[in-house]
Amino acid sequence: MRLYSQKIQVRPGAPYHRLCAGRTDRVSFEPVDALREGRSVLVPVPAKADSVRLSHSGAGMDCLPHSSPDVAARQGARRLLRAHSSKETIMKKRFFVILAALALVVALGAPSASTAAYPDRPITLVLPVGAGGSHDLHARGITSIIADILGQPMVVKLVPGGAGMKGTGFVAKAKPDGYTLLFTHNGFDQLVPQTRKVPFDTLRDFSAVAKINHGQPVFFSLANRPWKNMKEFVAYAKKNPGKVNWGHSGVWGAGHVPSMQFVRAAGIKVNFIPHKGGGPALRAVLSGQDDVGIAFPTQLRPHKKAGKVTVLALTGDMRLSKDPDFKEVPTTTELGYKGVGFTMDRIFMAPSKTPADRLKKLRDAFEKLTKNKSFKRFMRSIGENVVFVSGANYEKTRKPNFDGYTQLIKAMTMKK
């Protein structure tokens, strides 16, 4: 069999007929390049054929015999196919190179996550305490106002448990991108981690954003209890050792430390009942579950005004002389119990690996917050002052305070 060739014009995919020695054989040339206009079609026909005609739709076209021998013709056909395949491969490569270049241009032109304006989505504010405590009350007002400064909502997430360590650990494991913050206090940041094994180092893994203020807790009980002041309570506790249930917000927390200090100083024995934050601890006293508790004026104020509770003493040595509801409450120092007190710093923290520009934006936002008129009105409405300390300045106090609490823990755990 010889190969014949002829320049023809064909339609891709269309069937053609081979007319040879009076016979008609149906053939298809796809996917050979011959289907493209102006290419040579190599048609196998019997060697004895005098002529070959290719016809389509009744229009015939003569084909001339190829002069090469059979082997050479077959090799030529293969070269033709390889040449076609090579050209097609080159065209495909060029197409994908152009496509990749276009994709690169688009990618370079689009803003990445790191260069996008921060914040561009809501920020989660984690509280390592339960609902109803002083942190919760502060957070509800603060987040609604600072959202206007940052341009994005700040959403409160309560993660109580483990004396504040569950929520602290939650933020420690979060991506340090500025979208997960911690609203905590110095007890959880500098004291509690020294009393138990935790999978993080607060001094290493967190950076201070801002301190908003601080608070002094008060001891209180239900108004229907058989004592009306601290002196009467101590007398009752001494007559009934181990029968008084004393609730607090968590082991080694802002309520537990001064409670232990007072019990030690007064020489009484009580049953300490830990709760998951100041809110649950307050509710335990109001429900009658606990006999005595410790809380902050912010959360206790409406209950004192309603006459439901008796405030026994304010921890520390300075009265709340400007507070109309608590200015008459005596301090533990006045009552003869020196060294009883724990000033709780309310602080906002971020993971220490948060990008510097984002940390700065957060710090600037909280500084603007303290000058905001709506924020000042809110703080007055809950009976709190603003005692702002910048994140950079508060950072300088953390290690010294940490060391001070180390000595406190030793003193509190030492037997008399």
C-alpha positions as CSV (number, residue, x, y, z in Angstrom):
1,M,0.0,0.0,0.0
2,R,1.2,3.5,-0.9
3,L,0.5,6.8,0.6
4,Y,-0.9,9.6,-1.5
5,S,-1.2,13.2,-0.6
6,Q,-3.2,16.1,-1.7
7,K,-3.9,19.7,-0.5
8,I,-7.5,19.8,0.3
9,Q,-9.9,22.1,2.3
10,V,-11.8,20.1,4.8
11,R,-14.2,20.8,7.7
12,P,-12.9,19.4,11.1
13,G,-14.6,16.2,12.1
14,A,-16.4,15.8,8.8
15,P,-16.4,12.3,7.2
16,Y,-14.7,12.0,3.8
17,H,-14.9,9.3,1.2
18,R,-12.0,7.5,-0.5
19,L,-12.8,6.5,-4.1
20,C,-10.5,3.8,-5.4
21,A,-10.8,1.3,-8.2
22,G,-14.5,1.7,-8.3
23,R,-14.9,1.2,-4.6
24,T,-16.0,3.7,-2.0
25,D,-14.5,3.4,1.5
26,R,-15.6,5.7,4.4
27,V,-12.7,7.2,6.3
28,S,-12.2,9.8,9.0
29,F,-9.0,11.8,9.4
30,E,-9.5,13.2,12.9
31,P,-7.7,14.0,15.0
32,V,-4.9,14.4,12.5
33,D,-3.8,17.9,11.6
34,A,-5.0,17.3,8.1
35,L,-8.4,18.4,9.3
36,R,-7.1,21.9,9.3
37,E,-7.5,24.0,6.2
38,G,-4.6,23.8,3.7
39,R,-2.8,20.8,5.2
40,S,-1.7,17.7,3.4
41,V,-3.9,14.6,3.8
42,L,-2.1,11.3,3.7
43,V,-4.5,8.6,2.6
44,P,-3.6,4.9,2.5
45,V,-4.8,3.3,-0.8
46,P,-4.0,0.1,-2.7
47,A,-0.8,0.3,-4.7
48,K,-2.5,-0.7,-8.0
49,A,-4.9,2.2,-7.8
50,D,-4.4,4.6,-10.7
51,S,-6.1,7.5,-9.0
52,V,-7.6,8.5,-5.7
53,R,-10.4,10.9,-5.2
54,L,-11.5,12.4,-2.0
55,S,-15.0,13.6,-2.0
56,H,-17.4,15.3,0.4
57,S,-20.9,16.2,-0.3
58,G,-20.5,15.2,-3.9
59,A,-17.5,17.5,-4.5
60,G,-14.5,15.5,-5.6
61,M,-10.8,16.4,-5.4
62,D,-8.1,14.5,-7.2
63,C,-5.1,13.1,-5.3
64,L,-1.7,12.5,-6.8
65,P,0.4,9.4,-5.9
66,H,3.2,10.0,-3.4
67,S,6.5,9.2,-5.0
68,S,8.2,7.9,-1.8
69,P,8.4,4.1,-1.2
70,D,6.1,2.6,1.4
71,V,8.6,2.7,4.3
72,A,9.7,6.2,3.6
73,A,6.1,7.3,3.3
74,R,5.2,5.8,6.6
75,Q,8.2,7.5,8.2
76,G,7.2,10.7,6.7
77,A,3.7,10.3,8.0
78,R,5.1,9.7,11.5
79,R,7.3,12.8,11.3
80,L,4.2,14.8,10.2
81,L,2.3,13.5,13.2
82,R,5.2,14.2,15.6
83,A,5.6,17.7,14.2
84,H,2.0,18.3,14.7
85,S,2.1,16.9,18.3
86,S,5.2,19.1,19.1
87,K,3.5,22.2,17.8
88,E,0.4,21.5,19.7
89,T,2.5,20.9,22.9
90,I,4.3,24.2,22.4
91,M,1.0,26.0,22.0
92,K,-0.4,24.5,25.1
93,K,2.7,25.5,27.1
94,R,2.5,29.0,25.8
95,F,-1.2,29.1,26.9
96,F,-0.5,27.9,30.4
97,V,2.5,30.3,30.8
98,I,0.3,33.2,29.8
99,L,-2.5,32.0,32.1
100,A,0.0,31.7,35.0
101,A,1.4,35.2,34.4
102,L,-2.2,36.6,34.4
103,A,-2.9,34.8,37.7
104,L,0.3,36.2,39.2
105,V,-0.6,39.8,38.2
106,V,-4.0,39.4,39.8
107,A,-2.5,37.9,43.0
108,L,0.0,40.7,43.3
109,G,-2.7,43.3,42.8
110,A,-5.0,41.9,45.4
111,P,-4.5,42.8,49.1
112,S,-3.2,40.0,51.3
113,A,-4.5,39.2,54.8
114,S,-1.5,40.8,56.3
115,T,-1.8,44.0,54.3
116,A,-5.6,44.4,54.6
117,A,-6.8,47.2,56.9
118,Y,-7.1,46.0,60.5
119,P,-9.5,45.2,61.8
120,D,-11.7,44.1,58.9
121,R,-13.9,41.7,60.8
122,P,-15.3,41.4,64.4
123,I,-12.9,41.0,67.3
124,T,-13.6,38.4,70.0
125,L,-13.1,39.5,73.6
126,V,-12.7,36.6,75.9
127,L,-13.6,36.8,79.6
128,P,-12.2,34.0,81.8
129,V,-15.2,34.4,84.2
130,G,-18.9,33.8,84.3
131,A,-21.7,36.2,83.6
132,G,-22.8,38.8,86.1
133,G,-19.4,39.7,87.6
134,S,-17.7,43.1,87.5
135,H,-15.7,42.2,84.4
136,D,-18.8,41.2,82.6
137,L,-20.6,44.4,83.5
138,H,-17.6,46.5,82.3
139,A,-17.2,44.5,79.1
140,R,-20.8,45.0,78.0
141,G,-20.5,48.8,78.0
142,I,-16.9,49.0,76.8
143,T,-17.4,46.8,73.7
144,S,-20.4,48.7,72.5
145,I,-18.4,52.0,72.5
146,I,-15.0,50.9,71.3
147,A,-16.6,49.3,68.3
148,D,-17.1,52.8,66.9
149,I,-13.4,53.6,67.5
150,L,-12.1,50.5,65.8
151,G,-14.8,50.3,63.1
152,Q,-15.6,46.7,63.9
153,P,-17.8,45.0,66.5
154,M,-16.1,43.5,69.6
155,V,-18.0,40.4,70.7
156,V,-17.9,39.1,74.3
157,K,-17.2,35.4,74.8
158,L,-17.3,34.0,78.4
159,V,-14.9,31.1,79.1
160,P,-15.1,30.5,82.8
161,G,-13.4,27.7,84.8
162,G,-10.1,26.7,86.3
163,A,-9.7,29.8,88.3
164,G,-9.6,31.9,85.1
165,M,-7.1,29.6,83.5
166,K,-9.5,28.0,81.0
167,G,-10.3,31.3,79.3
168,T,-6.6,32.5,79.6
169,G,-5.5,29.2,77.9
170,F,-8.1,29.7,75.2
171,V,-6.6,33.1,74.2
172,A,-3.0,31.8,74.6
173,K,-3.8,29.1,71.9
174,A,-5.6,31.6,69.6
175,K,-4.0,32.9,66.4
176,P,-2.0,36.0,67.3
177,D,-3.6,38.2,64.7
178,G,-5.4,40.8,66.9
179,Y,-8.8,39.2,66.5
180,T,-8.9,37.4,69.9
181,L,-8.2,39.5,73.1
182,L,-8.4,38.7,76.8
183,F,-10.2,40.9,79.4
184,T,-8.6,39.7,82.7
185,H,-7.1,40.9,85.9
186,N,-3.7,40.8,87.7
187,G,-4.7,37.8,89.8
188,F,-5.3,35.6,86.7
189,D,-2.3,37.1,84.9
190,Q,0.4,37.1,87.6
191,L,-0.8,35.1,90.6
192,V,-2.9,32.0,89.7
193,P,-0.5,30.6,87.1
194,Q,2.0,30.2,90.0
195,T,-0.3,28.0,91.9
196,R,-1.0,25.3,89.3
197,K,0.5,23.7,86.2
198,V,-0.7,25.5,83.0
199,P,0.4,25.0,79.4
200,F,1.3,28.7,79.0
201,D,3.4,31.4,80.5
202,T,1.4,34.6,80.9
203,L,4.4,36.9,81.1
204,R,5.8,35.4,77.9
205,D,2.6,34.7,76.0
206,F,0.7,37.9,76.6
207,S,1.2,41.6,76.1
208,A,-0.8,44.3,77.9
209,V,-3.1,46.4,75.8
210,A,-4.4,48.7,78.5
211,K,-5.5,48.9,82.2
212,I,-8.9,50.5,82.5
213,N,-9.2,50.8,86.2
214,H,-8.9,48.8,89.5
215,G,-11.2,47.8,92.2
216,Q,-11.4,47.0,95.9
217,P,-13.7,44.1,96.8
218,V,-16.0,44.1,99.8
219,F,-17.2,41.4,102.2
220,F,-21.0,41.0,102.4
221,S,-23.8,38.7,103.4
222,L,-27.6,38.5,103.1
223,A,-29.3,41.1,105.3
224,N,-31.3,38.4,107.1
225,R,-28.3,36.7,108.6
226,P,-27.8,36.8,112.4
227,W,-25.1,39.5,112.2
228,K,-25.2,43.1,111.2
229,N,-21.5,44.1,111.0
230,M,-18.1,42.5,110.9
231,K,-17.6,42.4,114.6
232,E,-20.8,40.3,115.1
233,F,-19.9,38.1,112.2
234,V,-16.5,37.2,113.6
235,A,-18.0,36.4,117.0
236,Y,-20.6,34.1,115.3
237,A,-17.9,32.4,113.3
238,K,-15.8,31.7,116.4
239,K,-18.8,30.2,118.1
240,N,-19.6,28.1,115.1
241,P,-16.2,26.9,113.6
242,G,-16.5,25.3,110.2
243,K,-20.2,26.1,109.8
244,V,-20.0,29.2,107.8
245,N,-19.9,28.8,104.0
246,W,-17.7,31.6,102.4
247,G,-18.0,31.9,98.7
248,H,-15.4,33.4,96.3
249,S,-14.8,33.7,92.6
250,G,-12.1,31.1,92.2
251,V,-9.1,29.6,94.0
252,W,-6.3,32.2,94.4
253,G,-8.5,34.8,92.6
254,A,-9.2,38.4,93.4
255,G,-11.8,37.3,96.0
256,H,-10.1,34.3,97.4
257,V,-6.8,35.9,98.4
258,P,-8.3,38.7,100.6
259,S,-10.8,36.2,102.0
260,M,-7.9,33.9,103.1
261,Q,-6.1,36.9,104.5
262,F,-9.1,37.9,106.6
263,V,-9.9,34.4,107.9
264,R,-6.2,34.0,108.9
265,A,-6.1,37.4,110.6
266,A,-9.4,36.9,112.4
267,G,-8.5,33.4,113.6
268,I,-11.8,31.8,112.4
269,K,-12.5,28.6,110.5
270,V,-14.9,28.6,107.5
271,N,-15.8,26.5,104.4
272,F,-14.4,28.2,101.3
273,I,-16.7,27.6,98.3
274,P,-15.1,28.3,94.9
275,H,-17.2,29.6,92.0
276,K,-16.6,30.3,88.3
277,G,-16.3,34.0,88.6
278,G,-17.7,36.9,90.6
279,G,-21.2,36.6,89.1
280,P,-21.8,33.0,90.2
281,A,-20.3,33.8,93.6
282,L,-22.7,36.7,94.1
283,R,-25.7,34.6,93.0
284,A,-24.7,31.9,95.5
285,V,-25.0,34.4,98.4
286,L,-28.2,35.9,97.1
287,S,-29.8,32.5,96.9
288,G,-28.7,31.6,100.4
289,Q,-26.3,28.9,99.3
290,D,-23.4,30.8,100.8
291,D,-23.4,32.8,104.1
292,V,-20.7,35.3,103.2
293,G,-19.2,36.4,99.9
294,I,-16.9,38.9,98.4
295,A,-17.8,41.2,95.5
296,F,-17.0,44.5,93.9
297,P,-19.2,47.6,94.4
298,T,-20.0,47.6,90.7
299,Q,-22.0,44.3,90.9
300,L,-23.2,44.7,94.5
301,R,-24.6,48.2,94.2
302,P,-28.2,47.4,93.1
303,H,-28.6,44.8,95.8
304,K,-27.3,47.1,98.5
305,K,-29.7,49.8,97.4
306,A,-32.5,47.3,97.6
307,G,-31.6,46.4,101.1
308,K,-30.9,42.7,100.3
309,V,-27.4,42.6,101.5
310,T,-25.2,43.8,104.4
311,V,-21.8,45.1,103.5
312,L,-19.4,44.1,106.2
313,A,-16.1,45.7,105.2
314,L,-14.1,47.1,102.4
315,T,-10.7,45.4,101.8
316,G,-7.6,47.5,102.1
317,D,-6.9,50.7,104.0
318,M,-8.8,53.4,102.0
319,R,-12.5,54.1,102.0
320,L,-14.5,54.8,98.9
321,S,-15.2,58.3,100.2
322,K,-16.6,59.6,96.9
323,D,-19.0,56.7,96.4
324,P,-22.4,57.6,97.8
325,D,-23.4,54.0,98.3
326,F,-20.2,52.7,99.9
327,K,-18.5,55.7,101.6
328,E,-19.7,54.6,105.0
329,V,-18.3,51.1,104.7
330,P,-15.3,50.6,107.1
331,T,-12.0,49.2,105.8
332,T,-10.5,46.0,107.1
333,T,-7.5,48.1,108.3
334,E,-9.9,50.3,110.4
335,L,-11.3,47.2,111.9
336,G,-7.9,46.0,113.0
337,Y,-7.2,43.5,110.3
338,K,-4.0,44.8,108.6
339,G,-2.6,43.2,105.5
340,V,-6.0,42.2,104.2
341,G,-6.6,43.4,100.6
342,F,-6.2,42.8,97.0
343,T,-6.5,45.5,94.4
344,M,-7.8,44.0,91.2
345,D,-6.5,45.6,88.0
346,R,-8.9,45.2,85.1
347,I,-6.6,44.7,82.1
348,F,-7.0,44.0,78.4
349,M,-4.3,41.6,77.0
350,A,-3.3,40.3,73.5
351,P,-1.2,37.3,72.5
352,S,2.4,38.5,72.6
353,K,3.0,37.6,69.0
354,T,0.4,39.9,67.7
355,P,1.9,42.1,64.9
356,A,3.3,45.3,66.4
357,D,1.2,47.6,64.2
358,R,-2.0,45.8,65.3
359,L,-1.0,45.9,68.9
360,K,-0.4,49.7,68.6
361,K,-3.8,50.2,67.0
362,L,-5.4,48.4,69.9
363,R,-3.5,50.4,72.5
364,D,-4.4,53.6,70.7
365,A,-8.0,52.7,70.5
366,F,-8.3,52.0,74.3
367,E,-6.6,55.3,75.0
368,K,-9.1,57.1,72.9
369,L,-11.8,55.1,74.6
370,T,-10.9,56.6,78.0
371,K,-11.5,60.1,76.6
372,N,-14.8,59.2,75.0
373,K,-17.8,61.0,76.6
374,S,-20.1,58.0,76.2
375,F,-17.5,55.8,78.0
376,K,-17.2,58.3,80.9
377,R,-21.0,58.4,81.2
378,F,-21.1,54.6,81.2
379,M,-18.5,54.3,83.9
380,R,-20.3,56.8,86.1
381,S,-23.5,54.8,85.6
382,I,-22.0,51.7,87.2
383,G,-20.2,53.7,89.9
384,E,-16.7,53.2,88.5
385,N,-13.8,55.5,88.0
386,V,-11.4,55.5,85.1
387,V,-7.8,54.8,86.1
388,F,-6.1,54.3,82.8
389,V,-2.6,52.9,82.3
390,S,-1.2,52.4,78.9
391,G,-0.3,48.9,77.8
392,A,3.4,49.8,77.5
393,N,3.5,51.2,81.1
394,Y,1.5,48.4,82.6
395,E,3.8,45.9,81.0
396,K,6.6,47.2,83.2
397,T,4.8,46.3,86.3
398,R,3.9,42.7,85.5
399,K,7.1,41.0,86.4
400,P,7.6,42.9,89.7
401,N,4.0,42.1,90.7
402,F,4.5,38.5,89.7
403,D,7.5,38.3,92.1
404,G,5.5,39.9,94.8
405,Y,2.7,37.3,94.5
406,T,5.3,34.6,94.7
407,Q,6.1,35.8,98.3
408,L,2.4,36.2,99.0
409,I,1.7,32.6,98.1
410,K,4.6,31.4,100.3
411,A,3.2,33.5,103.2
412,M,-0.4,32.3,102.8
413,T,0.6,28.7,102.6
414,M,3.0,28.8,105.5
415,K,1.6,27.3,108.7
416,K,1.4,29.6,111.7
